[in-house]
Amino acid sequence: MSIQIKNLCVTSCLVILMIGCKDNTDKGVFSGTYVTQEVEINDVRLFTSAGEIENTTIINSFIERHDKNQYFVKNTPVNSASFLVSTLKFLSPNEAIFTYSVYSNNPYPVSVINKNNFVYLESKDTVVQVKNIYYDSETVYNKMLTYKALYADSVQSESDVSQFSIKTKPCYFMTQSDAVFKLPRVSYIYVEQYGVHGSLNLNNLFNPDCISLMRDNDTLAVQQTQLILKRQ
């Protein structure tokens, strides 16, 4: 199976929110097996506290200096590291098996839930993590992503008031239109006073509201991509 690449110029990384949600009783769509057949690649966007920088030379210079781990992808041949070929197999309109990468061979049983213009693939299992108190604070990191898990419960630690136990059911987020599912992903590099930080292919949408929390000397580069899953 070959994978096609669409190189898109970003006008808005939230454009897929325009896709309406459908009821899971539509068995014609919520049935069968879907696999990644295309990848949409948006241009890297660069932000400072003053707003977005659209100068291509400046953007390319930032990428050259800071993208040592190759978080951002270009219009190059597809490889398994950059593009995870995923599979979504419906057992019923409300139950499915999701494999984020056929190379990892890690099938993931999920509940299929339509909400907020997204198809949530919710984990069957509850996960408990210990987080520091800044987890819920107003920071660029905490406001960078648009969607959170549907179920999350925070309990303050009795032994350490600076920590919370976060009980949640992890979700994958997708949009659906006709017989096509799209899985959005965000990669970013954030340069700030404490160093250079980045992450690759977070399953979410970038939230530009985080820019208001950046300091004067901070710089944030973001790239939005989407895996396009079609029926096999």
Phi and psi in degrees as GROMACS dihedral restraints (atoms count N, CA, C in turn):
[ dihedral_restraints ]
;  ai    aj    ak    al  type     phi  dphi    fc
    3     4     5     6     1   -92.8    20    10
    4     5     6     7     1   155.0    20    10
    6     7     8     9     1  -117.6    20    10
    7     8     9    10     1   129.5    20    10
    9    10    11    12     1   -94.7    20    10
   10    11    12    13     1   149.9    20    10
   12    13    14    15     1  -116.5    20    10
   13    14    15    16     1   130.7    20    10
   15    16    17    18     1  -108.5    20    10
   16    17    18    19     1   120.2    20    10
   18    19    20    21     1   -95.1    20    10
   19    20    21    22     1   108.9    20    10
   21    22    23    24     1  -108.7    20    10
   22    23    24    25     1   138.9    20    10
   24    25    26    27     1   -85.8    20    10
   25    26    27    28     1   127.1    20    10
   27    28    29    30     1   -73.9    20    10
   28    29    30    31     1   128.0    20    10
   30    31    32    33     1  -108.4    20    10
   31    32    33    34     1   -33.3    20    10
   33    34    35    36     1  -161.6    20    10
   34    35    36    37     1   125.8    20    10
   36    37    38    39     1   -76.1    20    10
   37    38    39    40     1    -2.6    20    10
   39    40    41    42     1  -104.6    20    10
   40    41    42    43     1    13.9    20    10
   42    43    44    45     1   -61.6    20    10
   43    44    45    46     1   -29.1    20    10
   45    46    47    48     1   -73.5    20    10
   46    47    48    49     1    -6.6    20    10
   48    49    50    51     1   -68.6    20    10
   49    50    51    52     1   -13.0    20    10
   51    52    53    54     1   -73.8    20    10
   52    53    54    55     1   -11.3    20    10
   54    55    56    57     1   -76.1    20    10
   55    56    57    58     1   124.5    20    10
   57    58    59    60     1   -74.3    20    10
   58    59    60    61     1   153.0    20    10
   60    61    62    63     1   -88.4    20    10
   61    62    63    64     1   153.6    20    10
   63    64    65    66     1  -120.3    20    10
   64    65    66    67     1   154.9    20    10
   66    67    68    69     1   -72.9    20    10
   67    68    69    70     1   144.8    20    10
   69    70    71    72     1   -71.7    20    10
   70    71    72    73     1    -4.1    20    10
   72    73    74    75     1   -74.7    20    10
   73    74    75    76     1    -7.3    20    10
   75    76    77    78     1   -75.4    20    10
   76    77    78    79     1    81.7    20    10
   78    79    80    81     1   -68.6    20    10
   79    80    81    82     1   -21.0    20    10
   81    82    83    84     1   -63.4    20    10
   82    83    84    85     1   -32.5    20    10
   84    85    86    87     1   -94.0    20    10
   85    86    87    88     1   -45.4    20    10
   87    88    89    90     1   -87.3    20    10
   88    89    90    91     1    57.4    20    10
   90    91    92    93     1  -156.6    20    10
   91    92    93    94     1   162.8    20    10
   93    94    95    96     1    80.9    20    10
   94    95    96    97     1  -164.1    20    10
   96    97    98    99     1  -124.9    20    10
   97    98    99   100     1   131.6    20    10
   99   100   101   102     1  -113.8    20    10
  100   101   102   103     1   140.7    20    10
  102   103   104   105     1  -133.5    20    10
  103   104   105   106     1   156.8    20    10
  105   106   107   108     1   -63.7    20    10
  106   107   108   109     1   124.5    20    10
  108   109   110   111     1  -123.3    20    10
  109   110   111   112     1   -17.5    20    10
  111   112   113   114     1  -144.4    20    10
  112   113   114   115     1   159.8    20    10
  114   115   116   117     1  -132.0    20    10
  115   116   117   118     1   126.2    20    10
  117   118   119   120     1   -94.3    20    10
  118   119   120   121     1   127.9    20    10
  120   121   122   123     1  -117.0    20    10
  121   122   123   124     1   117.1    20    10
  123   124   125   126     1   -92.2    20    10
  124   125   126   127     1   155.8    20    10
  126   127   128   129     1   -64.9    20    10
  127   128   129   130     1   152.7    20    10
  129   130   131   132     1   -70.4    20    10
  130   131   132   133     1   133.4    20    10
  132   133   134   135     1  -109.2    20    10
  133   134   135   136     1   144.4    20    10
  135   136   137   138     1  -123.2    20    10
  136   137   138   139     1   133.5    20    10
  138   139   140   141     1  -131.4    20    10
  139   140   141   142     1   146.2    20    10
  141   142   143   144     1  -124.4    20    10
  142   143   144   145     1   179.6    20    10
  144   145   146   147     1   -63.4    20    10
  145   146   147   148     1   -19.8    20    10
  147   148   149   150     1   -84.0    20    10
  148   149   150   151     1   -10.5    20    10
  150   151   152   153     1   130.9    20    10
  151   152   153   154     1  -165.0    20    10
  153   154   155   156     1   -84.6    20    10
  154   155   156   157     1   138.0    20    10
  156   157   158   159     1   -98.4    20    10
  157   158   159   160     1   124.0    20    10
  159   160   161   162     1  -110.5    20    10
  160   161   162   163     1     3.9    20    10
  162   163   164   165     1   -73.0    20    10
  163   164   165   166     1   115.6    20    10
  165   166   167   168     1   -61.0    20    10
  166   167   168   169     1   -37.7    20    10
  168   169   170   171     1   -62.7    20    10
  169   170   171   172     1   -42.7    20    10
  171   172   173   174     1   -66.4    20    10
  172   173   174   175     1   -41.7    20    10
  174   175   176   177     1   -62.2    20    10
  175   176   177   178     1   -47.5    20    10
  177   178   179   180     1   -64.4    20    10
  178   179   180   181     1   -35.6    20    10
  180   181   182   183     1   -65.1    20    10
  181   182   183   184     1   -41.8    20    10
  183   184   185   186     1   -61.9    20    10
  184   185   186   187     1   -45.1    20    10
  186   187   188   189     1   -61.6    20    10
  187   188   189   190     1   -43.8    20    10
  189   190   191   192     1   -62.4    20    10
  190   191   192   193     1   -37.3    20    10
  192   193   194   195     1   -80.6    20    10
  193   194   195   196     1   -32.5    20    10
  195   196   197   198     1  -116.0    20    10
  196   197   198   199     1   -17.9    20    10
  198   199   200   201     1   -90.1    20    10
  199   200   201   202     1    60.1    20    10
  201   202   203   204     1   -71.8    20    10
  202   203   204   205     1   -27.6    20    10
  204   205   206   207     1   -93.1    20    10
  205   206   207   208     1     5.5    20    10
  207   208   209   210     1    56.4    20    10
  208   209   210   211     1    53.5    20    10
  210   211   212   213     1   -69.9    20    10
  211   212   213   214     1   -32.4    20    10
  213   214   215   216     1   -98.0    20    10
  214   215   216   217     1   142.9    20    10
  216   217   218   219     1  -111.5    20    10
  217   218   219   220     1   149.8    20    10
  219   220   221   222     1  -116.2    20    10
  220   221   222   223     1  -173.6    20    10
  222   223   224   225     1   -80.1    20    10
  223   224   225   226     1    71.9    20    10
  225   226   227   228     1  -122.2    20    10
  226   227   228   229     1   166.6    20    10
  228   229   230   231     1   -55.0    20    10
  229   230   231   232     1   141.3    20    10
  231   232   233   234     1   -69.5    20    10
  232   233   234   235     1   139.3    20    10
  234   235   236   237     1  -137.5    20    10
  235   236   237   238     1   161.5    20    10
  237   238   239   240     1   -65.2    20    10
  238   239   240   241     1   -26.1    20    10
  240   241   242   243     1   -71.3    20    10
  241   242   243   244     1   -37.0    20    10
  243   244   245   246     1   -89.8    20    10
  244   245   246   247     1   -34.0    20    10
  246   247   248   249     1  -126.1    20    10
  247   248   249   250     1   105.0    20    10
  249   250   251   252     1   -81.4    20    10
  250   251   252   253     1   113.5    20    10
  252   253   254   255     1   -75.1    20    10
  253   254   255   256     1   108.7    20    10
  255   256   257   258     1  -103.2    20    10
  256   257   258   259     1   158.9    20    10
  258   259   260   261     1  -132.3    20    10
  259   260   261   262     1   133.0    20    10
  261   262   263   264     1  -122.6    20    10
  262   263   264   265     1   109.7    20    10
  264   265   266   267     1  -111.7    20    10
  265   266   267   268     1   114.9    20    10
  267   268   269   270     1   -80.8    20    10
  268   269   270   271     1   129.9    20    10
  270   271   272   273     1   -92.2    20    10
  271   272   273   274     1   -29.2    20    10
  273   274   275   276     1  -160.0    20    10
  274   275   276   277     1   173.9    20    10
  276   277   278   279     1   -60.5    20    10
  277   278   279   280     1   -19.3    20    10
  279   280   281   282     1  -116.1    20    10
  280   281   282   283     1     3.0    20    10
  282   283   284   285     1  -136.5    20    10
  283   284   285   286     1   141.6    20    10
  285   286   287   288     1  -154.3    20    10
  286   287   288   289     1   166.7    20    10
  288   289   290   291     1  -115.4    20    10
  289   290   291   292     1   121.6    20    10
  291   292   293   294     1  -114.3    20    10
  292   293   294   295     1   128.8    20    10
  294   295   296   297     1  -117.2    20    10
  295   296   297   298     1   111.8    20    10
  297   298   299   300     1   -69.2    20    10
  298   299   300   301     1   -24.9    20    10
  300   301   302   303     1  -149.8    20    10
  301   302   303   304     1   126.1    20    10
  303   304   305   306     1   -66.1    20    10
  304   305   306   307     1   -18.9    20    10
  306   307   308   309     1   -78.2    20    10
  307   308   309   310     1   -24.3    20    10
  309   310   311   312     1   -86.4    20    10
  310   311   312   313     1   -18.3    20    10
  312   313   314   315     1    52.1    20    10
  313   314   315   316     1    49.1    20    10
  315   316   317   318     1  -125.7    20    10
  316   317   318   319     1    77.5    20    10
  318   319   320   321     1   -64.6    20    10
  319   320   321   322     1   142.8    20    10
  321   322   323   324     1  -130.3    20    10
  322   323   324   325     1   104.1    20    10
  324   325   326   327     1   -68.7    20    10
  325   326   327   328     1   131.4    20    10
  327   328   329   330     1  -137.3    20    10
  328   329   330   331     1   156.0    20    10
  330   331   332   333     1   -92.2    20    10
  331   332   333   334     1   137.6    20    10
  333   334   335   336     1   -99.0    20    10
  334   335   336   337     1   117.4    20    10
  336   337   338   339     1  -129.9    20    10
  337   338   339   340     1   129.0    20    10
  339   340   341   342     1   -94.9    20    10
  340   341   342   343     1   123.4    20    10
  342   343   344   345     1  -163.2    20    10
  343   344   345   346     1   141.4    20    10
  345   346   347   348     1    55.2    20    10
  346   347   348   349     1    41.2    20    10
  348   349   350   351     1    65.8    20    10
  349   350   351   352     1    16.3    20    10
  351   352   353   354     1  -126.7    20    10
  352   353   354   355     1   153.3    20    10
  354   355   356   357     1   -98.4    20    10
  355   356   357   358     1   114.1    20    10
  357   358   359   360     1   -92.5    20    10
  358   359   360   361     1   127.0    20    10
  360   361   362   363     1  -100.7    20    10
  361   362   363   364     1    93.7    20    10
  363   364   365   366     1   -90.7    20    10
  364   365   366   367     1   135.7    20    10
  366   367   368   369     1   -61.7    20    10
  367   368   369   370     1   147.6    20    10
  369   370   371   372     1   -76.8    20    10
  370   371   372   373     1   -25.3    20    10
  372   373   374   375     1  -102.9    20    10
  373   374   375   376     1   147.0    20    10
  375   376   377   378     1   -89.8    20    10
  376   377   378   379     1   135.6    20    10
  378   379   380   381     1  -114.7    20    10
  379   380   381   382     1   137.3    20    10
  381   382   383   384     1  -115.8    20    10
  382   383   384   385     1   125.4    20    10
  384   385   386   387     1  -127.1    20    10
  385   386   387   388     1   147.7    20    10
  387   388   389   390     1   -97.4    20    10
  388   389   390   391     1   124.1    20    10
  390   391   392   393     1  -122.6    20    10
  391   392   393   394     1   150.3    20    10
  393   394   395   396     1   -73.3    20    10
  394   395   396   397     1   162.3    20    10
  396   397   398   399     1   -62.7    20    10
  397   398   399   400     1   -25.5    20    10
  399   400   401   402     1   -69.4    20    10
  400   401   402   403     1    -7.5    20    10
  402   403   404   405     1   -53.7    20    10
  403   404   405   406     1   -37.2    20    10
  405   406   407   408     1   -99.3    20    10
  406   407   408   409     1     6.4    20    10
  408   409   410   411     1   -81.0    20    10
  409   410   411   412     1   165.3    20    10
  411   412   413   414     1   -80.6    20    10
  412   413   414   415     1    95.1    20    10
  414   415   416   417     1  -130.9    20    10
  415   416   417   418     1   164.3    20    10
  417   418   419   420     1   -58.7    20    10
  418   419   420   421     1   -41.4    20    10
  420   421   422   423     1   -63.4    20    10
  421   422   423   424     1   -44.3    20    10
  423   424   425   426     1   -75.0    20    10
  424   425   426   427     1   -18.1    20    10
  426   427   428   429     1  -107.7    20    10
  427   428   429   430     1     1.7    20    10
  429   430   431   432     1   -72.2    20    10
  430   431   432   433     1   -28.8    20    10
  432   433   434   435     1  -107.9    20    10
  433   434   435   436     1   146.1    20    10
  435   436   437   438     1   -82.4    20    10
  436   437   438   439     1   -43.5    20    10
  438   439   440   441     1  -109.9    20    10
  439   440   441   442     1   141.7    20    10
  441   442   443   444     1  -118.5    20    10
  442   443   444   445     1   169.6    20    10
  444   445   446   447     1   -61.9    20    10
  445   446   447   448     1   149.1    20    10
  447   448   449   450     1   -67.1    20    10
  448   449   450   451     1   -36.4    20    10
  450   451   452   453     1  -117.0    20    10
  451   452   453   454     1   122.9    20    10
  453   454   455   456     1  -153.9    20    10
  454   455   456   457     1   136.0    20    10
  456   457   458   459     1  -134.6    20    10
  457   458   459   460     1   125.8    20    10
  459   460   461   462     1  -105.5    20    10
  460   461   462   463     1   130.1    20    10
  462   463   464   465     1  -126.9    20    10
  463   464   465   466     1   123.7    20    10
  465   466   467   468     1   -71.4    20    10
  466   467   468   469     1   139.7    20    10
  468   469   470   471     1   -68.6    20    10
  469   470   471   472     1   135.8    20    10
  471   472   473   474     1   -76.2    20    10
  472   473   474   475     1   -26.8    20    10
  474   475   476   477     1   -91.8    20    10
  475   476   477   478     1   -20.2    20    10
  477   478   479   480     1  -144.9    20    10
  478   479   480   481     1   107.0    20    10
  480   481   482   483     1   -68.7    20    10
  481   482   483   484     1   -10.7    20    10
  483   484   485   486     1   -88.1    20    10
  484   485   486   487     1     1.8    20    10
  486   487   488   489     1  -125.6    20    10
  487   488   489   490     1   153.1    20    10
  489   490   491   492     1  -125.1    20    10
  490   491   492   493     1   149.7    20    10
  492   493   494   495     1   -97.6    20    10
  493   494   495   496     1   120.8    20    10
  495   496   497   498     1  -103.0    20    10
  496   497   498   499     1   111.8    20    10
  498   499   500   501     1  -100.0    20    10
  499   500   501   502     1   122.3    20    10
  501   502   503   504     1  -148.3    20    10
  502   503   504   505     1   165.8    20    10
  504   505   506   507     1  -114.3    20    10
  505   506   507   508     1   105.7    20    10
  507   508   509   510     1   -56.2    20    10
  508   509   510   511     1   147.9    20    10
  510   511   512   513     1  -128.1    20    10
  511   512   513   514     1   148.5    20    10
  513   514   515   516     1  -100.6    20    10
  514   515   516   517     1   146.4    20    10
  516   517   518   519     1  -116.6    20    10
  517   518   519   520     1   132.5    20    10
  519   520   521   522     1  -142.5    20    10
  520   521   522   523     1   156.5    20    10
  522   523   524   525     1  -106.6    20    10
  523   524   525   526     1   161.2    20    10
  525   526   527   528     1  -140.6    20    10
  526   527   528   529     1   132.0    20    10
  528   529   530   531     1  -144.9    20    10
  529   530   531   532     1   123.9    20    10
  531   532   533   534     1    55.3    20    10
  532   533   534   535     1  -126.8    20    10
  534   535   536   537     1  -107.4    20    10
  535   536   537   538     1    39.9    20    10
  537   538   539   540     1  -131.3    20    10
  538   539   540   541     1   131.4    20    10
  540   541   542   543     1  -112.0    20    10
  541   542   543   544     1   138.2    20    10
  543   544   545   546     1  -121.6    20    10
  544   545   546   547     1   129.5    20    10
  546   547   548   549     1  -110.6    20    10
  547   548   549   550     1   106.5    20    10
  549   550   551   552     1   -77.0    20    10
  550   551   552   553     1   146.0    20    10
  552   553   554   555     1  -138.0    20    10
  553   554   555   556     1   145.7    20    10
  555   556   557   558     1  -122.5    20    10
  556   557   558   559     1   130.1    20    10
  558   559   560   561     1  -118.4    20    10
  559   560   561   562     1   142.4    20    10
  561   562   563   564     1  -146.3    20    10
  562   563   564   565     1   157.3    20    10
  564   565   566   567     1  -131.3    20    10
  565   566   567   568     1   125.5    20    10
  567   568   569   570     1  -120.1    20    10
  568   569   570   571     1   118.0    20    10
  570   571   572   573     1  -104.5    20    10
  571   572   573   574     1   116.2    20    10
  573   574   575   576     1  -143.3    20    10
  574   575   576   577     1  -175.1    20    10
  576   577   578   579     1   -63.1    20    10
  577   578   579   580     1   -21.2    20    10
  579   580   581   582     1   -96.1    20    10
  580   581   582   583     1     2.4    20    10
  582   583   584   585     1   131.9    20    10
  583   584   585   586     1  -162.3    20    10
  585   586   587   588     1  -111.8    20    10
  586   587   588   589     1   124.8    20    10
  588   589   590   591     1  -126.7    20    10
  589   590   591   592     1   149.9    20    10
  591   592   593   594     1  -157.8    20    10
  592   593   594   595     1   166.9    20    10
  594   595   596   597     1  -151.7    20    10
  595   596   597   598     1   153.4    20    10
  597   598   599   600     1  -117.9    20    10
  598   599   600   601     1   127.2    20    10
  600   601   602   603     1    56.1    20    10
  601   602   603   604     1    49.6    20    10
  603   604   605   606     1   -70.6    20    10
  604   605   606   607     1   131.5    20    10
  606   607   608   609     1   -77.3    20    10
  607   608   609   610     1    88.5    20    10
  609   610   611   612     1  -172.2    20    10
  610   611   612   613     1  -176.5    20    10
  612   613   614   615     1  -113.1    20    10
  613   614   615   616     1   141.4    20    10
  615   616   617   618     1   -70.2    20    10
  616   617   618   619     1   135.4    20    10
  618   619   620   621     1  -108.3    20    10
  619   620   621   622     1   105.0    20    10
  621   622   623   624     1   -66.6    20    10
  622   623   624   625     1    -8.7    20    10
  624   625   626   627     1   -62.1    20    10
  625   626   627   628     1   -20.8    20    10
  627   628   629   630     1   -66.6    20    10
  628   629   630   631     1   -19.5    20    10
  630   631   632   633     1   -59.9    20    10
  631   632   633   634     1   -32.6    20    10
  633   634   635   636     1   -65.6    20    10
  634   635   636   637     1   -15.8    20    10
  636   637   638   639     1   -97.0    20    10
  637   638   639   640     1    -1.2    20    10
  639   640   641   642     1   -76.0    20    10
  640   641   642   643     1   147.1    20    10
  642   643   644   645     1   -82.2    20    10
  643   644   645   646     1   170.0    20    10
  645   646   647   648     1   -58.6    20    10
  646   647   648   649     1   -36.1    20    10
  648   649   650   651     1  -101.0    20    10
  649   650   651   652     1     8.6    20    10
  651   652   653   654     1   -79.4    20    10
  652   653   654   655     1   150.9    20    10
  654   655   656   657     1  -138.5    20    10
  655   656   657   658     1   134.0    20    10
  657   658   659   660     1  -127.6    20    10
  658   659   660   661     1   124.4    20    10
  660   661   662   663     1  -111.9    20    10
  661   662   663   664     1   135.2    20    10
  663   664   665   666     1  -135.4    20    10
  664   665   666   667     1   139.6    20    10
  666   667   668   669     1  -130.5    20    10
  667   668   669   670     1   130.2    20    10
  669   670   671   672     1  -104.2    20    10
  670   671   672   673     1   129.7    20    10
  672   673   674   675     1  -129.2    20    10
  673   674   675   676     1   166.8    20    10
  675   676   677   678     1  -141.1    20    10
  676   677   678   679     1   134.8    20    10
  678   679   680   681     1   -86.8    20    10
  679   680   681   682     1   130.6    20    10
  681   682   683   684     1  -105.3    20    10
  682   683   684   685     1   112.6    20    10
  684   685   686   687     1  -102.4    20    10
  685   686   687   688     1   127.7    20    10
  687   688   689   690     1  -125.2    20    10
  688   689   690   691     1   159.0    20    10
  690   691   692   693     1   -62.8    20    10
  691   692   693   694     1   134.4    20    10
